[in-house]
Amino acid sequence: MKFNSKLLTLLSAALIICLSSFIAPQQNKWEKLGERKVNMGLDHDRIVVGASDGFFKKLKIRVRNSGINLHKMVVHYGNGEKQELEVREEIQKGGESRVIDIKGNRRVILSVDFWYDTKGLINDKAIVELWGRH
């Protein structure tokens, strides 16, 4: 069976386009890595992610129930390194932080530590969610 080179090129291009439409959405999808219910006042929490969740290149924080002042984050990587991020961002109830690019592009994250203080009333404890993108 003899193939026309133009037809083969066209079929190859169509296959690449179809495959990329399945792969691309997974790479741009935000994945929830964990959450913590925060105490009132100045607080520190850790969200354990784990190597089984894969490589990430971006992080962001979402906040529910009450606002927070996020002071800093420390990202602990699978190779033993850590990255300290001075965030200094006020996140309103229902809001999210800016997108944070992590050092070294795609890295395995073991855990993330947060330092923050809360903005709400005693009964309105904030829930801090950590989100990552591959």
N, C-alpha and C positions, 0 to 999 in steps of 0.2 A: 504494500500500500504506500503510495507516494503522497507526501503532504506539500502543499504550497507554502513557501516560507512566509508569505504575507498573512495567510490564514493562521499559521502557527504562532506568529507574532501577535496577531489580534486575539487569539484564544489565550495566550500567555498573559497579555495585558488585562483581559477580562477576569482571569483567575486571580491575579494580584489584587485587582480592585475589590473583588468579592471577599477575599481573605482579609484584606485590610479593614473592611467594614465590620468584620467580626472581632478583630483584634483591637482596633483603635478605641472603641467605647470602653473596653476593660481597662486600658491604660489611663484614661481620663476620668474614670469613675472614682468618687470619694468613698472611702471605706471607713466605717466606724471602728476605731481601735479600742475604745473603752470609755468609761465615764466614772465620775466620782461625785458624791453628794458632799458639798463643802460645809465646813463649820463657819460660824460667824466670826468676824474679825480677821486678823492676819492668820494665814494658814499655809500649810505645805502638804501636798499629796503626791502620790506616785501612781501612774497607770502602767501596768506591765503589759507589753505588747507581745514579745516573743518572736523568735526566729522563724517559726512556722508560718507567720503571716506574710513573709516575703520581704522584698525590697521596696523602699519608699523613697520618693524624692521631694515630696511636699507635705506639709502639715498645716492644720488650722484647728482652732478651738471654737466650739459652739457652746452657748450658755443658755440654760432654761431656768425658769422660775424666779430668778433674781439676777441682777447685774453683778459684775466683779471688776476689780482692778487687777489685771494680770501683770505682775512685776517681771518675772523671768521664768524661763524653762531651761532644764538641762536634759538633753537627749543622750541616752546611753546606747551605744552601738554594739553590734555583735562581736566586733573585733577588739572590744575593750576600751575603745576611745569614747570620749564624751564631748559634746558641744554645748556650751552655755550661751543662751540667747537672752539678751536683755530686751524684753518685749515692751514693757511700760505702756500698756494699752488698756483703756477702759472699754469693757464690753457690756453693752446693755442687755437686759432681759430679752431673750429671743434672738440675740445678735450673734455675730461671729467675728473672730480676729481676722487680720489680713492673712494672706497665704504666706507661709514661711518656707522658703527653700532651704533644704538641709545640705550641710557640707558634704561634698563628695558625690553629689547627684543622687544615685540610687544606693541606699544603705539599708541593712538589716537593723531594725530598732528593737532593742530589748525592753526598754522602759523610758518613760518621760516623767521627770519631776516638775512640779509647778509650785510657784510661790505667788500668792494673791491675797487680796482682802475683799470681803463681800460688801455689797451696797444695799441689800434689802433689809426687811424687818426680820425679827427673830423667827417667825413662822415661815418666812419665804427663803428657805435655804436654796442656794443656787445648785444646779447640776452642771458640771463641766464635762463636756464631751471632747475627746481627742479624735480627729479625723485625719486620715492619710491618703495620699494618692500615689499610685505606682508610677 
